[in-house]
Amino acid sequence: MGFLYLALLLITLGCMLLLDRRFRLFFWSDAVTAAIVTAIGFAFFLAWDVAGIVGGIFFRGEAGVATGIVLAPELPIEEPVFLLFLVVCTMVVYTGAVRILTRLRRRPVEVAS
């Protein structure tokens, strides 16, 4: 059970990437820009976490579903994977929403007679 959370994070990240590939939303639309956005978002949230840990705000909880592996004090291995998932998921949802809204705006207005 110790790797359950990490495994689920990796599976859901993989599912987001499959959706991305299927609809060419983020990485499969513009890989370079997507990599830059992902790196910046990941670095921002990781710095946020580190600041929270240093400030004594964030603590690692004990969970039976987590691996127990820590990269730094109070920073479990699952946290960077979650942050990566968060950025990728957000950008796939955002680019998908933009595509849907753009198509809705382009649809001709039907007038009832």
WODA-V179758 format. One line per field, one symbol per residue. ss: DSSP state (~ for helix, > for strand, _ for the rest). phi: phi as a letter, one per 40 degrees, with the letter a starting at -180 (. if undefined). Layout:
ss = ???
phi = ???
//
This chain:
ss = ___~~~~~~~~~~~~~~~~~~~~_______~~~~~~~~~~~~~~~~~~~~~~~~_______________>>>__>>~~~~~~~~~~~~~~~~~~~~~~~~~~~~~~_______
phi = .cbccccccccccccccccdccbfcbcccacccccccccccccccccccccccccgcbbcccbccccgcbcadgbcdcccccccddcccdccccccccccccccccccccbcb
//
